[in-house]
Amino acid sequence: MALFGKRKKEERPACCSNFDAKSMAEASESKGEGARVKILGSGCKKCNALEAATRDALGRLGMDTAIDHVTDFAKIAAYGVMTTPALVVDDKVISYGKVLSADEVASLLEAMR
């Protein structure tokens, strides 16, 4: 009765098969490094618009802070972000999934102070 025999369990790759435990651990460790302000996203038009708005808001507030644009999806996932673009200040995700205006970014940055 081969029809009722147990099947061997097949290992299926994850939907994002380039993520493994090692790359996720490295991404988690690098989360605390680098710039205080980060833009998370693939580098698309929306991500670049959020970066431009953030640069404008930082200039208005007189803050001389470097902006790091993170495009590595393992590092983005380490922040728990599933929808980009995202804005991260001091390793805290303060916005994700939409493009903020410079005024909105400035008010968020002032609230973080």
C-alpha positions as a Markdown table, in Angstrom:
| # | Residue | x | y | z |
|---|---|---|---|---|
| 1 | Met | 0.0 | 0.0 | 0.0 |
| 2 | Ala | 2.3 | 2.7 | -1.2 |
| 3 | Leu | -0.5 | 5.2 | -1.4 |
| 4 | Phe | -0.8 | 5.4 | 2.4 |
| 5 | Gly | 2.9 | 5.5 | 3.2 |
| 6 | Lys | 4.5 | 8.4 | 4.9 |
| 7 | Arg | 6.0 | 11.0 | 2.7 |
| 8 | Lys | 9.4 | 12.4 | 3.3 |
| 9 | Lys | 9.2 | 15.9 | 4.6 |
| 10 | Glu | 10.6 | 18.2 | 2.0 |
| 11 | Glu | 12.5 | 21.3 | 3.1 |
| 12 | Arg | 11.1 | 24.3 | 1.2 |
| 13 | Pro | 13.1 | 27.4 | 0.9 |
| 14 | Ala | 11.6 | 30.5 | 2.6 |
| 15 | Cys | 10.0 | 33.1 | 0.4 |
| 16 | Cys | 13.1 | 35.1 | 0.7 |
| 17 | Ser | 15.6 | 32.3 | 0.5 |
| 18 | Asn | 18.7 | 34.6 | 0.7 |
| 19 | Phe | 18.0 | 35.1 | 4.5 |
| 20 | Asp | 19.6 | 32.7 | 6.8 |
| 21 | Ala | 20.4 | 32.7 | 10.5 |
| 22 | Lys | 23.9 | 34.1 | 10.0 |
| 23 | Ser | 22.8 | 37.0 | 7.8 |
| 24 | Met | 20.0 | 37.9 | 10.2 |
| 25 | Ala | 22.4 | 37.9 | 13.1 |
| 26 | Glu | 24.8 | 40.1 | 11.3 |
| 27 | Ala | 22.0 | 42.5 | 10.4 |
| 28 | Ser | 20.8 | 42.6 | 14.0 |
| 29 | Glu | 24.3 | 43.4 | 15.2 |
| 30 | Ser | 24.8 | 46.2 | 12.7 |
| 31 | Lys | 21.5 | 47.7 | 13.6 |
| 32 | Gly | 23.1 | 49.8 | 16.4 |
| 33 | Glu | 26.1 | 50.9 | 14.3 |
| 34 | Gly | 26.5 | 54.0 | 12.1 |
| 35 | Ala | 24.3 | 57.0 | 11.5 |
| 36 | Arg | 21.7 | 58.3 | 13.8 |
| 37 | Val | 19.2 | 58.8 | 11.0 |
| 38 | Lys | 18.5 | 56.0 | 8.5 |
| 39 | Ile | 16.2 | 55.6 | 5.5 |
| 40 | Leu | 15.2 | 52.0 | 5.0 |
| 41 | Gly | 14.2 | 51.1 | 1.4 |
| 42 | Ser | 15.3 | 49.6 | -1.9 |
| 43 | Gly | 16.3 | 52.9 | -3.4 |
| 44 | Cys | 13.1 | 53.5 | -5.3 |
| 45 | Lys | 11.5 | 56.9 | -6.0 |
| 46 | Lys | 9.6 | 56.9 | -2.7 |
| 47 | Cys | 12.7 | 56.1 | -0.7 |
| 48 | Asn | 14.7 | 58.8 | -2.4 |
| 49 | Ala | 11.8 | 61.3 | -1.8 |
| 50 | Leu | 11.8 | 60.5 | 1.9 |
| 51 | Glu | 15.6 | 60.9 | 2.0 |
| 52 | Ala | 15.3 | 64.3 | 0.3 |
| 53 | Ala | 12.6 | 65.4 | 2.8 |
| 54 | Thr | 14.7 | 64.2 | 5.7 |
| 55 | Arg | 17.7 | 66.2 | 4.4 |
| 56 | Asp | 15.5 | 69.3 | 4.1 |
| 57 | Ala | 14.1 | 68.8 | 7.6 |
| 58 | Leu | 17.6 | 68.3 | 9.1 |
| 59 | Gly | 18.7 | 71.5 | 7.3 |
| 60 | Arg | 15.8 | 73.5 | 8.7 |
| 61 | Leu | 16.5 | 72.3 | 12.2 |
| 62 | Gly | 20.2 | 73.0 | 11.9 |
| 63 | Met | 21.1 | 69.4 | 12.7 |
| 64 | Asp | 24.3 | 68.2 | 11.0 |
| 65 | Thr | 23.5 | 64.5 | 11.0 |
| 66 | Ala | 24.6 | 62.0 | 8.5 |
| 67 | Ile | 21.8 | 60.0 | 6.8 |
| 68 | Asp | 22.4 | 56.3 | 6.1 |
| 69 | His | 20.3 | 54.8 | 3.3 |
| 70 | Val | 19.9 | 51.0 | 4.1 |
| 71 | Thr | 19.0 | 48.9 | 1.1 |
| 72 | Asp | 19.9 | 45.4 | 2.4 |
| 73 | Phe | 16.6 | 43.6 | 3.0 |
| 74 | Ala | 18.1 | 41.5 | 5.8 |
| 75 | Lys | 19.0 | 44.7 | 7.7 |
| 76 | Ile | 15.6 | 46.2 | 7.0 |
| 77 | Ala | 13.9 | 43.1 | 8.3 |
| 78 | Ala | 16.1 | 43.3 | 11.5 |
| 79 | Tyr | 14.2 | 46.5 | 12.3 |
| 80 | Gly | 10.9 | 44.7 | 11.9 |
| 81 | Val | 9.9 | 46.8 | 8.9 |
| 82 | Met | 7.9 | 45.1 | 6.2 |
| 83 | Thr | 6.7 | 48.2 | 4.3 |
| 84 | Thr | 9.2 | 50.7 | 3.0 |
| 85 | Pro | 10.2 | 53.5 | 2.9 |
| 86 | Ala | 10.9 | 53.8 | 6.6 |
| 87 | Leu | 12.6 | 56.5 | 8.8 |
| 88 | Val | 14.7 | 55.4 | 11.7 |
| 89 | Val | 16.1 | 57.8 | 14.3 |
| 90 | Asp | 18.4 | 56.6 | 17.0 |
| 91 | Asp | 17.6 | 53.0 | 16.1 |
| 92 | Lys | 13.8 | 53.5 | 16.6 |
| 93 | Val | 11.5 | 53.2 | 13.6 |
| 94 | Ile | 9.4 | 56.4 | 13.7 |
| 95 | Ser | 7.7 | 56.0 | 10.3 |
| 96 | Tyr | 7.2 | 53.4 | 7.7 |
| 97 | Gly | 5.1 | 52.7 | 4.6 |
| 98 | Lys | 4.7 | 56.3 | 3.5 |
| 99 | Val | 6.6 | 59.3 | 2.2 |
| 100 | Leu | 6.7 | 62.1 | 4.8 |
| 101 | Ser | 6.9 | 65.8 | 3.9 |
| 102 | Ala | 9.8 | 67.8 | 5.2 |
| 103 | Asp | 7.4 | 69.4 | 7.7 |
| 104 | Glu | 6.3 | 66.0 | 9.0 |
| 105 | Val | 9.9 | 64.8 | 9.4 |
| 106 | Ala | 10.9 | 68.0 | 11.2 |
| 107 | Ser | 8.0 | 67.6 | 13.7 |
| 108 | Leu | 9.0 | 64.0 | 14.3 |
| 109 | Leu | 12.6 | 64.9 | 14.8 |
| 110 | Glu | 11.7 | 67.7 | 17.2 |
| 111 | Ala | 9.5 | 65.3 | 19.2 |
| 112 | Met | 12.5 | 62.9 | 19.4 |
| 113 | Arg | 14.7 | 65.5 | 21.0 |
